[in-house]
Structure formats: C-alpha cells, structure tokens
Amino acid sequence: MTAGESFDRLDDDDYPAYTMGRAAEILGTTQGFLRAVGEARLITPLRSEGGHRRYSRYQLRIAARARELVDQGTPIEAACRIVILEDQLEEAQRINAEYRHAAASGNPATAG
C-alpha cells in the first residue's frame, strides 16, 4: 500500500479506524453502550485480525444519534429502532425525490 492509498483512508467514512476505547471516548460514553448498540444491531463493528472491534466515523455518527435519544430518556432498544427507522425514512425520501425528478424531466423510464 502506498502512502497516497493510506491517506485516502483518512477521508473514508466507512474505514474502521477507531478502537472501542477510542470510539467510546469520542462519543463520551462507555464501551458497554457500544456493545449494547451492537447487540441491538444498530451498528456492526468490523473486527481486527485479533478480534477487537473497530468503528468507522459513519458508525460513530449513528451511535451518537442513539446516545442523544438515550440521554433524553429513551430506552436503548427503542433508541436504536428509532435511528434505524429514521435512516430508512431518509433513504425512502431520497428515492422518492429521484422518482419525482425523473418524472418531471419527462423521463419516467429512469424512475423504475
């Protein structure tokens, strides 16, 4: 791997760069919280060759949203479900916008 390829990973939101300890520190939470959101299947950390959990920036943003809900009094399982549903809704809205754009441009074939 070249130095340029290594630096490209710095901008990759999906690159699992953070250990569990560092991820918990960044989020201001416990490692137990990260295990809990993993058990609730909100995020699935990658495992290093040694079996240690590694988290990406994208996963940390998802976990941070769940933590906001938990801090507001939402049970962790419910918070994880809410975040999953919010993500699904955002994706559905994006797809709908693409369909509307394709229909408005008079090219409905690209909408399906």
C-alpha positions as MATLAB code, in Angstrom:
seq = 'MTAGESFDRLDDDDYPAYTMGRAAEILGTTQGFLRAVGEARLITPLRSEGGHRRYSRYQLRIAARARELVDQGTPIEAACRIVILEDQLEEAQRINAEYRHAAASGNPATAG';
ca = [
       0.000    0.000    0.000;
       1.341    3.398   -0.958;
       1.303    6.487    1.233;
      -1.351    8.001   -1.037;
      -3.619    4.991   -0.533;
      -3.133    5.261    3.230;
      -4.058    8.949    3.192;
      -7.191    8.189    1.137;
      -8.478    6.181    4.093;
      -8.452    9.323    6.229;
     -11.377   10.649    4.188;
     -13.255    7.331    4.093;
     -16.286    7.491    6.432;
     -16.575    3.695    6.308;
     -12.980    2.875    7.205;
     -12.930    1.186   10.649;
     -10.261    3.374   12.199;
     -11.385    3.621   15.835;
     -10.912    1.095   18.614;
     -13.756    0.542   21.039;
     -11.987    2.567   23.714;
     -11.314    5.494   21.407;
     -14.856    5.356   19.985;
     -16.345    5.441   23.492;
     -14.085    8.363   24.371;
     -15.099   10.307   21.255;
     -18.801    9.722   21.992;
     -18.413   10.450   25.696;
     -19.972    7.122   26.578;
     -18.969    3.695   27.824;
     -17.755    0.669   25.964;
     -20.854   -1.075   27.312;
     -23.015    1.389   25.387;
     -21.197    0.493   22.170;
     -21.681   -3.199   22.899;
     -25.402   -2.556   23.517;
     -25.954   -0.731   20.213;
     -24.109   -3.591   18.536;
     -26.363   -6.155   20.211;
     -29.390   -4.123   19.085;
     -27.929   -4.386   15.554;
     -27.786   -0.640   15.073;
     -24.128   -0.876   14.081;
     -21.877   -3.842   13.412;
     -18.240   -3.022   14.018;
     -15.584   -4.666   11.927;
     -13.221   -6.990   13.767;
      -9.454   -6.689   13.620;
      -7.324   -9.772   12.992;
      -7.061  -10.056   16.764;
     -10.853   -9.946   17.182;
     -11.051   -6.376   18.507;
     -13.952   -4.151   17.478;
     -13.194   -1.299   15.082;
     -15.612    1.537   14.302;
     -15.909    3.910   11.359;
     -16.826    7.589   11.509;
     -20.200    6.747    9.960;
     -20.880    4.209   12.713;
     -19.875    6.742   15.354;
     -22.386    9.254   13.946;
     -25.124    6.610   14.118;
     -24.166    5.681   17.674;
     -24.074    9.374   18.651;
     -27.675    9.802   17.448;
     -28.735    6.807   19.560;
     -26.893    8.274   22.523;
     -28.799   11.572   22.136;
     -32.074    9.667   22.372;
     -30.877    7.619   25.355;
     -29.755   10.818   27.098;
     -33.314   12.137   26.603;
     -34.693    9.092   28.434;
     -35.424    6.709   25.574;
     -34.587    3.051   26.331;
     -31.587    1.899   24.304;
     -33.518   -0.716   22.298;
     -36.130    1.883   21.338;
     -33.453    4.458   20.529;
     -31.758    2.009   18.173;
     -35.066    1.205   16.474;
     -35.832    4.922   16.057;
     -32.431    5.554   14.454;
     -32.940    2.601   12.091;
     -36.390    3.910   11.105;
     -35.050    7.441   10.616;
     -32.370    6.046    8.311;
     -34.950    4.041    6.337;
     -37.184    7.100    6.028;
     -34.284    9.228    4.782;
     -33.458    6.618    2.139;
     -37.123    6.368    1.026;
     -37.338   10.156    0.738;
     -34.152   10.197   -1.359;
     -35.568    7.555   -3.710;
     -38.893    9.416   -3.968;
     -37.067   12.619   -4.840;
     -35.199   10.787   -7.614;
     -38.512    9.455   -8.990;
     -40.094   12.912   -8.888;
     -37.088   14.417  -10.641;
     -37.173   11.730  -13.346;
     -40.916   12.171  -13.839;
     -40.599   15.961  -14.019;
     -37.838   15.704  -16.604;
     -40.147   13.621  -18.795;
     -38.030   10.519  -18.483;
     -40.074    8.139  -16.303;
     -38.096    5.164  -17.622;
     -35.209    6.149  -15.330;
     -37.589    6.192  -12.378;
     -38.170    2.442  -12.486;
];
